[in-house]
Amino acid sequence: MQMTTYVCFKGECEAAFKLYERTLGAQIGPMFRYGESPMANQVAPDWSNKVMHGSLTIGGQVLMGADLEPNRYEPPRGFSLSLQIDNTAEAERIFAELSEAGRVVTPLEKTFWAERFGVFIDRFGIQWVINCEQSGRARK
């Protein structure tokens, strides 16, 4: 058994995945469009190019996503995508790039358990946690 995170967007899945690809060095997988599917006649014409199902590989982990029509979309609640980073400069870069035009919940700063820790909601409504372990500390 394997568990994969699946996130829904309000029409911005492709833009989100492209940002994650660029910022995180991820690799975008297949992107299936509503207009190319048996559901083509069930969505508005302006939704034919939206993502019905897509995937992105980040550091060996798969993130899946889709666009939901406005009447079906609900903002994500109760979860975060968490990145464990072992380089302070990289943590700061990723936090800055992904949080741009979003909302910082907890600023990225040093804590008693980490060199850097912060939480933000990106411009697409997805909450992220950035945790950067102390330099030189071995991961268990």
N, C-alpha and C positions, 0 to 999 in steps of 0.2 A: 504494500500500500504506500502511496505517496500523497502528500497534501500540497496543493498549489494555491496560492492566493489569486483571487479573481476580483478585479475592481471595475466598477462601472463609472462611466463618464457621461456628462450631458452634451455629448456631441464633440468632445475634444480628445478622444482616445488617441488618435494618430499624433496630434500635436504633443500630448503628454509623453507618449512613447518616444517621440523624436527628441524631446528634451532629456528624458532619462537616458536614452542612447548616448547622446552627446556628453552629458554631465557625468554619467557613471561608467562609460565605456561598455555599455550594454550592447546586445545584439538583438535587433528586431527580427522576429520570426514571421511566419505567414500572417497576412492580414486579409480576412475574408470580409467582403462588403455586402451590405444588405441587397444592393442592386444586382449582385452576382449570385444570389441565393434563391431558394424556393420562396423566401419571404419577400421578394422584391415588390410584389403587389400589395403587401401589407404595411408598407411604410410610405410616408409622404415622398414625392419625387425629389425634394431637396435633401432627403436622407439616403438616397441610393448609394452615395459614396462613403457614407459613415461606416464605422467598423462594427460588424456583427460579432466578430470574434478575432482577437489578435493575441500574440504572445511576444514576450521580451525576456531575454536571458540576462540576468545581472549576477555576475560572480558565481555562475554555476546554478543559480536558482531561477526558476521560471515564474514570471508574473504574467497573468492573463488579464485581458480586459475587453471591454465592449462599450459601445455607445448605446444609451437608452433614450428613447424619445422623451421629450419634456413631460408628457403626461404619465410616464412610467418611472422617471428618474427620482431617486431620493438621495440627498447628500449622505456620504458615508459617515457613520457614527460608531464609536465604540471600538475602534481598532487603529493601529498605526503600522506603517511599514518602517522597520527598524534596520538601520545600517550600522554594523560594527566595523569601525575603521581604526587602523593601527598607526596612522600618520596624522599628526595635528594639522599640518598645512593642508593636507587633502581633506580632512574633516571640515576645516574652515572654508575651503573652496566649494565643496559640495553643498554645505549649508547655505552659503551666499547665493550660489547659482539656483538651487532648487527653491529657496524661499523668496527669491525675487518676484515681486508682484503678488506674493501670497501674504500670509499672516504669521508672524513669529509668536509662538505661545510661550516658550521658554528660551531666552537668548542662549547662544552657544557660549559656554564658559567652563572654566575649571570647577570641578566638584571634588568632594573627598574620595570618590571612587574612580574618577576619570580625568584625563587631561582636558577633555572637552565633552560636554553633553548639552544637547539642545533639542527643542521640539518646534515644528512649524507645520502649517497647512499650506501646501503649494497652491499655485494659481488655478489648479484644476480641482481643488477641494480635497486632496489626499493628505492625510496627516502622516508626517515622518518623524522618526526619532533618530538622532545622530548621537552615537556613543563612541568616543575615542578613548581607548584604554591608555593608561599611563605608559609613556615611552619606555621601551625596554622590558616591560612586564610581559611575561610569557602568558599566552592564552591557555586556558585549561579546557 
